[in-house]
Amino acid sequence: MAIYDVVIQGGTVVDGSGSRPFRADVGIKDGRIVRVGKISDTAGAQVVDAEGHVVTPGFIDGHTHMDAQVMWDPLGTCSCWHGVTTVVMGNCGFTLAPVEPGREDLVVRNLERAEDIAPEAMAAGIDWRWETFPQMLDVLDQTPMAINYVANIGHCALRTWAMGERAFEEEADEDDLSKMGAALTAALQAGAVGFTTTRSAAHATSDDRPVASRLASWSEVETLVGLMPATGRRVFEITPSTDPEPEKWDAAFRQVCELAADTKVPTTFGLFGPPARREATLRHVEEAIAAGADIFVQTHSRGITNVLSLRSRTAFDRLPLWRELRRQPIETQLAAMRDPSTRAQLVAAANEASFGPSIGTEPRKPVYEAMTVLNHAVPPNETVATMAQARGMDPADLVIQLMLDTDGRQFFMQPITPWDTEETLLAAMKNPRGVMTFSDSGAHVSQIMDSSIHTYLLAYWVRARGAFTIEEAVRMMTAVPARAWGLADRGLLREGMVADVNVFDPATVGPRLPTVASDLPGGAIRLRQQADGFLATLVSGRIAFSNGEHTGALAGRLLRSGVA
């Protein structure tokens, strides 16, 4: 009998702890790491020659919305191509369970606009074989997966299951709250890693109403979170109200921090907003921690941006003249743009028409000084304003010209969070309370491409900028999120740990430019983005991806928190 199933030989181990890299072989047996050191007997083992590569734990992404996608996409794209071997889904209050049979439309209503998940994809791709959250977990146990999934239970689904249409109209009464509390407790006991909610105006339905959890009173949230300690360590994730008035913004985050201190439930939220508001939020965090709270904030390596193109979505799609054109086939759109008269009208509309308000991550009015022409997956990229000035063109006209030059394939990046400068991003990532993890993978698939935040961290912040060492960056993507979400058997490359492992070339690892694909159920489009530099990604001891290609292995599974 072979001593090992897989031996990764000759690589440089970056073990996730933040310790200095060291040269070692890694032996894997029965899905676990059983040897880190010199291995001479490789008889019968599958050998990965890792010379010139680093060997790390698999990356962990704590903020995704893969709940719907996992039902039709066994690979976990696009996360799987960026070294992510475990994702936490069900954030911001959005999950597929519980759901009243026959009223799945209520769950879809919460998701379709707030998270930009096409309703036709959900209709074609989800076989609703559950009512309760534990029943959905049982379905996931039988669902083929190339990577691992961890599930939260969401407040929006809890409310629509307990209250029906009333969830979008009013606060819960005592009977509603009792029903929700029992379902929450059952979900946590069945292995949900936590409970999530949103109170943000960025989350709205397609008919311009708040998603269900935004109708909840704060006392409802307090009551539900107060049930969590009885089920063991579980995480409360919230998207607080981000009211434009600084006092209200500050009050919302202070309220969350006080709840964390009162209940001692591990609590997390995204660290976004202008620098002064971030500083105020972090003061509340430190005060709550001093009072016994366990709080960690989620950060981002690039800053949240729209990725726009004629073949996906543009910044102008809501303008009446553009909206009419965008209903036509792509070749008809390009032909119209080549007509000087039509082109002049489109430019005038882009410069003069009212864009109206944007909700959440929807494309907003272009700021050409910030919008970049995406020719490289990592900086530098030239802004539209700079390029237009150099060519003596109107910026909107330049956007049209670049669309024509590339057959509609040119991508542009428009910041959604304009306060995210490189300085603020770096400060947030270096904050000791931070976890770099806010990818939103599975959501906003036609307009955001943040599954690549892990490879962006390696390519830009480590290799190009030198802001982090490789051991610091790997720790940020492995041990830190594993500890935050209580994943005790992964996040470190140590003997006895689960063999979720990456082998990559630090000199070339990084995201590629995205492409547009119509591969969602029902034919809806999404952005796809692969990566360079990965020799192998192992999940539970099996090589799942080799040189960026799926091997056919489906060794991923649902990880139930607190359940053996």
C-alpha positions in Angstrom: 0.0 0.0 0.0 1.3 3.5 -0.9 2.4 5.7 1.9 0.9 8.7 0.3 -1.9 9.4 -2.2 -0.3 12.6 -3.4 3.2 14.1 -2.9 3.9 17.7 -3.7 7.6 17.7 -4.1 10.3 20.4 -4.2 8.1 23.4 -3.5 8.5 26.3 -1.1 5.9 26.0 1.7 4.0 29.2 2.8 2.0 27.6 5.5 -0.6 30.3 6.3 0.7 31.2 9.7 2.7 34.2 8.6 5.9 32.3 9.2 8.8 32.6 6.8 8.6 30.3 3.7 10.6 27.1 3.8 11.4 24.3 1.4 9.6 21.1 2.0 7.7 18.2 0.4 4.0 17.7 1.4 2.6 14.2 1.7 -1.2 13.7 1.5 -3.2 10.6 2.5 -7.0 10.1 2.8 -7.6 13.8 2.3 -5.3 15.0 5.0 -1.8 16.4 5.2 0.3 13.7 6.9 3.8 14.9 6.2 5.5 18.3 5.7 9.2 17.7 5.3 11.6 15.6 3.2 9.8 12.7 1.4 11.9 10.1 -0.4 9.4 7.3 -0.9 6.8 8.4 -3.4 6.0 4.9 -4.7 2.3 4.7 -5.7 1.7 8.3 -5.1 0.6 11.0 -7.6 3.6 13.4 -7.7 3.3 17.1 -8.3 6.6 18.6 -9.2 6.4 22.0 -7.4 10.0 23.2 -8.1 9.9 27.0 -8.5 6.4 27.2 -7.0 5.0 28.0 -3.5 2.7 25.6 -1.8 0.0 27.1 0.4 -3.3 26.2 2.1 -6.4 26.7 -0.1 -7.8 30.2 0.0 -11.0 30.9 2.0 -13.6 33.4 0.8 -15.9 34.5 3.6 -18.3 36.7 1.7 -20.0 35.1 -1.3 -23.5 34.7 -2.7 -23.0 31.2 -4.3 -26.3 29.9 -2.8 -28.0 29.8 -6.2 -25.0 29.1 -8.3 -24.0 26.0 -6.4 -27.2 24.4 -7.6 -26.1 24.4 -11.3 -22.3 25.0 -11.3 -20.4 22.1 -9.7 -17.0 23.8 -10.2 -17.7 27.0 -8.2 -16.6 29.3 -11.0 -15.0 31.8 -11.0 -13.7 31.4 -7.5 -12.2 28.0 -8.2 -9.7 29.4 -10.8 -8.3 31.8 -8.2 -7.2 29.3 -5.6 -10.3 29.5 -3.5 -11.2 26.1 -2.0 -13.8 27.1 0.5 -16.5 29.8 0.3 -19.0 31.1 2.9 -22.3 31.8 1.3 -25.6 33.3 2.4 -24.3 36.7 3.3 -26.3 40.0 3.6 -29.5 38.2 4.6 -30.0 36.4 1.3 -30.5 32.6 1.2 -32.7 30.1 -0.6 -34.2 28.7 2.6 -36.4 28.6 4.4 -39.1 28.9 1.7 -42.8 28.2 1.7 -43.5 25.7 -1.1 -45.1 27.4 -4.0 -43.8 30.9 -2.9 -40.3 30.6 -4.2 -41.0 33.9 -5.9 -40.6 35.7 -2.6 -37.0 34.5 -2.2 -36.3 35.4 -5.8 -37.7 38.9 -5.2 -35.1 39.4 -2.5 -32.2 38.2 -4.7 -32.8 39.3 -8.3 -32.0 43.0 -8.0 -30.1 43.3 -4.7 -27.6 40.6 -5.8 -28.1 40.8 -9.6 -28.9 37.1 -9.9 -31.0 36.6 -13.0 -34.5 35.3 -12.2 -34.5 33.2 -15.4 -31.3 31.6 -14.2 -32.9 30.8 -10.9 -36.0 29.5 -12.5 -34.1 27.2 -14.8 -31.3 26.2 -12.4 -32.9 25.6 -9.0 -34.9 22.5 -8.2 -36.7 23.7 -5.0 -36.6 20.4 -3.1 -36.8 21.9 0.4 -38.8 24.1 2.7 -36.6 24.3 5.8 -32.9 25.3 6.0 -31.9 21.9 7.3 -33.6 20.3 4.4 -31.7 22.5 2.0 -28.4 21.5 3.7 -29.4 17.8 3.1 -29.8 18.6 -0.6 -26.4 20.3 -0.6 -24.9 17.2 0.9 -25.9 15.4 -2.3 -24.8 18.1 -4.7 -21.6 17.6 -6.7 -19.0 20.2 -5.8 -15.4 20.8 -6.8 -14.8 23.2 -3.8 -16.2 23.4 -0.3 -19.2 25.5 0.9 -20.2 26.9 4.2 -23.8 28.2 4.6 -25.3 31.1 6.6 -29.0 31.4 7.1 -30.4 34.7 5.9 -32.9 37.0 7.5 -34.8 37.9 4.3 -35.7 34.2 3.6 -36.6 33.8 7.3 -39.1 36.7 7.1 -40.7 35.8 3.7 -41.1 32.2 4.9 -42.7 33.3 8.2 -44.7 36.3 7.0 -45.3 35.9 3.2 -46.0 39.3 1.5 -46.2 41.0 4.8 -42.4 40.6 5.1 -42.1 43.4 2.5 -44.6 45.7 4.3 -44.4 45.6 8.1 -42.6 44.6 11.2 -43.0 41.1 12.7 -45.5 40.3 15.4 -44.9 37.9 18.3 -46.0 34.9 16.4 -43.9 35.8 13.4 -40.8 36.3 15.6 -41.4 33.0 17.4 -41.6 31.2 14.1 -38.5 32.8 12.8 -36.6 32.1 16.1 -37.4 28.4 16.0 -36.3 28.1 12.3 -33.1 30.0 13.0 -32.2 27.8 15.9 -32.9 24.7 13.8 -30.7 26.0 11.0 -27.8 26.7 13.4 -28.1 23.3 15.0 -28.1 21.7 11.6 -24.7 23.3 10.8 -25.3 26.9 9.5 -22.2 28.9 10.3 -24.2 32.0 11.2 -27.1 34.3 10.7 -27.0 37.3 8.3 -29.1 40.4 7.6 -29.1 43.7 5.7 -30.5 47.1 6.6 -28.8 48.9 3.7 -30.7 51.0 1.2 -28.4 49.4 -1.4 -30.5 46.3 -1.2 -33.9 46.8 -3.0 -36.3 44.7 -4.9 -37.1 45.0 -8.6 -40.2 46.9 -7.8 -38.2 49.5 -5.8 -39.2 48.2 -2.3 -36.8 47.4 0.5 -35.8 43.7 0.7 -37.6 41.9 3.5 -35.0 42.3 6.3 -35.0 46.0 6.0 -38.6 46.1 7.3 -37.5 44.4 10.6 -37.3 46.5 13.7 -33.9 46.6 15.5 -35.5 44.7 18.4 -36.3 41.9 16.0 -32.6 41.7 15.1 -31.6 41.8 18.7 -34.0 38.9 19.6 -32.8 36.7 16.8 -29.1 37.3 17.5 -29.8 36.7 21.1 -30.7 33.1 20.3 -27.4 32.4 18.7 -25.1 31.7 21.7 -27.1 28.6 22.7 -26.1 26.8 19.5 -22.3 27.3 19.9 -20.0 29.7 18.2 -21.8 31.2 15.2 -21.2 34.4 13.3 -23.6 37.3 12.9 -23.0 39.1 9.6 -24.8 42.4 8.8 -24.8 45.0 6.1 -25.8 48.0 8.3 -27.6 51.1 7.1 -25.3 53.3 5.2 -27.3 56.5 5.4 -25.6 59.4 3.6 -26.0 61.5 6.7 -22.8 61.0 8.8 -24.6 60.9 12.1 -27.0 58.2 11.0 -24.3 56.2 9.4 -22.3 56.4 12.6 -25.3 55.5 14.8 -26.0 52.4 12.7 -22.5 51.0 13.1 -22.4 51.9 16.8 -25.7 50.0 17.3 -24.2 46.9 15.7 -21.0 47.1 17.8 -23.1 47.5 21.0 -25.1 44.4 20.1 -21.9 42.4 19.6 -20.7 43.5 23.0 -24.0 42.6 24.7 -24.4 39.2 23.1 -20.8 38.2 22.7 -21.8 36.7 19.3 -18.9 37.0 16.8 -19.9 39.8 14.5 -18.7 41.0 11.1 -19.5 43.7 8.5 -17.8 45.3 5.5 -15.4 48.2 6.2 -16.5 50.7 3.6 -17.3 54.4 3.3 -15.3 57.6 3.4 -12.2 57.6 5.6 -13.7 59.6 8.4 -16.6 57.2 8.7 -14.3 54.2 8.7 -12.3 55.7 11.5 -15.4 56.3 13.5 -16.6 52.7 12.8 -13.2 51.3 14.0 -13.4 53.4 17.2 -16.8 51.7 17.9 -15.2 48.3 17.1 -12.4 48.9 19.6 -14.7 50.1 22.3 -16.9 47.0 21.8 -13.9 44.7 21.9 -12.8 46.3 25.1 -16.3 45.4 26.5 -15.8 41.7 25.4 -17.1 41.7 21.8 -15.6 39.6 19.0 -15.8 41.8 15.9 -13.9 41.5 12.6 -14.4 43.7 9.6 -14.3 42.6 6.0 -12.0 44.4 3.5 -11.3 44.3 -0.2 -8.1 44.3 -2.2 -9.2 46.4 -5.2 -12.2 48.4 -4.3 -15.7 47.6 -5.6 -16.1 48.5 -9.3 -18.4 47.9 -12.2 -16.8 46.1 -15.1 -18.6 47.4 -18.2 -18.7 46.6 -21.9 -21.1 46.7 -24.8 -21.4 42.9 -24.6 -22.4 43.0 -21.0 -23.6 46.2 -19.4 -22.7 49.8 -20.1 -22.8 52.9 -17.9 -25.4 54.4 -20.3 -28.0 51.5 -20.3 -30.6 53.4 -18.3 -30.7 56.4 -20.7 -33.8 56.2 -22.9 -32.0 56.5 -26.2 -29.3 54.0 -25.2 -31.9 51.6 -23.7 -33.7 51.4 -27.0 -30.5 50.7 -28.8 -29.4 48.1 -26.3 -32.5 46.0 -27.0 -31.1 45.3 -30.4 -28.6 42.5 -31.4 -25.0 43.4 -30.8 -24.2 43.8 -34.5 -27.1 46.2 -34.9 -25.8 48.2 -32.0 -22.3 48.4 -33.5 -23.7 49.4 -36.9 -25.8 52.2 -35.3 -22.7 53.5 -33.6 -20.9 53.7 -36.9 -23.5 56.1 -38.2 -22.2 59.7 -37.5 -25.7 61.1 -36.8 -26.7 58.3 -34.4 -23.3 58.4 -32.7 -23.6 62.1 -32.1 -27.1 61.6 -30.5 -25.7 58.9 -28.3 -22.8 61.1 -27.1 -25.3 64.0 -26.4 -27.5 61.6 -24.4 -24.5 60.4 -22.4 -23.5 64.0 -21.6 -26.9 65.6 -21.1 -29.6 63.1 -20.1 -30.4 62.3 -16.4 -29.0 59.1 -15.2 -31.3 59.0 -12.1 -30.4 57.2 -8.9 -28.4 53.9 -8.8 -29.2 51.2 -6.2 -26.5 49.1 -4.8 -24.0 48.0 -7.4 -26.0 49.2 -10.5 -23.9 51.2 -12.9 -24.0 54.9 -12.2 -23.3 58.1 -14.1 -19.7 57.9 -15.4 -16.9 59.8 -13.7 -14.4 59.7 -16.5 -11.5 60.8 -14.3 -12.0 57.6 -12.3 -13.3 55.3 -15.1 -10.4 53.2 -16.5 -9.9 51.5 -19.8 -9.3 47.9 -18.7 -6.4 46.7 -20.8 -4.6 45.0 -17.9 -6.1 42.9 -15.2 -4.0 44.8 -12.6 -2.8 48.4 -12.8 -1.7 50.5 -14.5 -4.7 51.3 -16.7 -5.3 54.7 -18.3 -8.4 56.7 -17.3 -11.0 57.5 -20.0 -10.5 61.2 -19.2 -6.7 61.0 -19.8 -7.1 59.0 -23.0 -9.8 61.3 -24.3 -7.7 64.4 -23.6 -4.7 62.9 -25.4 -6.9 62.1 -28.5 -8.8 65.4 -28.4 -12.1 63.6 -28.0 -15.2 63.9 -25.9 -14.9 61.1 -23.2 -18.3 59.6 -24.1 -17.3 59.6 -27.8 -14.0 57.9 -26.8 -16.0 55.1 -25.0 -18.0 54.5 -28.2 -14.9 54.5 -30.4 -13.2 51.9 -28.2 -16.3 49.8 -28.3 -16.2 50.0 -32.1 -12.5 49.2 -32.3 -12.9 46.0 -30.2 -16.2 44.7 -31.7 -17.8 45.7 -28.4 -15.4 43.7 -26.2 -13.5 46.6 -24.6 -14.0 46.6 -20.8 -14.1 49.7 -18.6 -13.9 49.8 -14.8 -16.1 52.4 -13.0 -15.7 52.7 -9.2 -18.8 52.0 -7.1 -17.0 53.1 -3.9 -15.1 56.2 -5.0 -13.5 56.7 -1.5 -11.5 53.4 -2.1 -8.2 54.9 -3.0 -5.1 52.7 -2.8 -4.2 54.3 0.5 -7.6 53.5 2.1 -7.6 50.0 0.8 -4.1 49.3 2.1 -4.9 50.8 5.5 -8.0 48.6 5.8 -6.2 45.5 4.7 -3.5 46.1 7.3 -5.9 46.8 10.1 -5.6 44.0 12.7 -9.4 43.6 12.8 -9.6 43.1 9.0 -10.3 40.0 6.9 -9.6 40.5 3.2 -12.6 38.5 1.8 -15.4 40.6 0.3 -15.6 39.1 -3.1 -19.5 38.8 -3.4 -18.8 35.8 -5.8 -22.0 34.4 -7.2 -23.7 37.8 -7.2 -23.6 40.8 -9.5 -22.3 38.4 -12.1 -23.0 40.7 -15.1 -21.3 43.8 -13.7 -18.7 42.9 -11.0 -15.7 40.6 -11.2 -14.4 40.3 -7.7 -13.8 36.5 -7.5 -10.3 37.6 -8.4 -9.5 39.6 -5.2 -7.2 36.9 -4.0 -5.0 36.7 -7.1 -5.2 40.5 -7.4 -3.7 40.7 -3.9 -0.8 38.4 -5.0 -0.2 40.0 -8.4 -0.6 43.7 -7.4 -0.1 44.2 -3.7 2.6 41.5 -3.2 4.5 41.4 -6.5 3.9 44.9 -8.1 3.7 47.1 -5.0 5.6 45.0 -2.4 3.1 46.2 0.2 2.9 42.7 1.7 5.2 39.7 1.8 4.0 36.5 0.3 3.6 35.0 3.8 1.6 37.9 5.0 -0.7 37.7 2.0 -1.2 34.0 2.2 -2.1 34.3 5.9 -4.7 36.9 5.0 -6.4 34.5 2.6 -6.1 31.3 4.7 -5.6 31.2 8.5 -7.3 34.6 9.1 -10.6 33.8 7.5 -10.5 30.2 8.8 -10.2 31.5 12.3 -12.9 34.1 11.8 -15.5 31.6 10.6 -14.4 28.8 12.9 -13.0 26.4 10.2 -10.6 24.7 12.6 -9.3 22.0 10.2 -8.2 24.2 7.4 -6.4 27.5 6.7 -2.9 26.1 7.7 -0.6 23.8 5.8 0.2 21.5 8.8 0.1 17.8 9.4 -3.4 16.7 10.4 -5.1 19.5 8.5 -7.5 18.9 5.6 -5.5 18.8 2.3 -6.9 21.9 0.6 -3.8 23.1 -1.1 -2.6 25.5 -3.8 0.6 25.2 -5.8 1.4 28.4 -7.8 4.2 30.4 -9.4 4.6 33.6 -7.4 6.2 35.3 -10.4 3.2 34.8 -12.7 0.1 34.3 -10.5 -2.6 36.8 -11.2 -6.0 37.4 -12.7 -6.6 37.4 -16.4 -8.9 39.9 -18.2 -12.5 38.9 -18.0 -14.7 37.6 -20.8 -18.4 37.6 -21.3 -20.3 34.2 -21.4 -23.9 33.3 -21.8 -23.6 30.2 -19.8 -26.1 30.7 -17.0 -29.2 28.6 -16.9 -31.7 30.2 -19.3 -28.9 31.8 -21.3 -28.3 34.8 -19.0 -24.9 36.4 -19.3 -22.1 36.6 -16.7 -18.5 37.7 -16.6 -15.9 35.0 -16.3 -12.3 35.6 -15.2 -9.7 32.9 -15.0 -6.1 33.2 -13.6 -2.5 32.5 -14.5 0.2 30.8 -12.4 -1.7 27.9 -10.8 0.0 24.6 -11.2 -2.5 22.7 -9.1 -5.3 23.2 -6.6 -6.2 20.3 -4.4 -9.5 19.9 -2.5 -9.7 17.2 0.2 -6.5 15.7 -1.1 -7.5 15.4 -4.7 -6.2 17.5 -7.6 -9.2 19.4 -8.6 -7.5 21.8 -11.0 -4.3 21.3 -12.9 -2.8 24.2 -14.8 -6.1 26.0 -14.6 -8.2 23.2 -16.0 -10.7 21.0 -14.0 -9.5 17.4 -13.6 -13.0 16.0 -13.1 -12.5 15.6 -9.3 -15.5 16.7 -7.3 -14.2 16.3 -3.8 -15.7 19.4 -2.3 -18.5 19.2 0.2 -20.8 21.1 2.4 -19.1 22.0 5.7 -21.5 22.0 8.6 -20.4 24.2 11.5 -20.2 22.3 14.8 -21.4 19.1 13.1 -18.9 16.2 12.7 
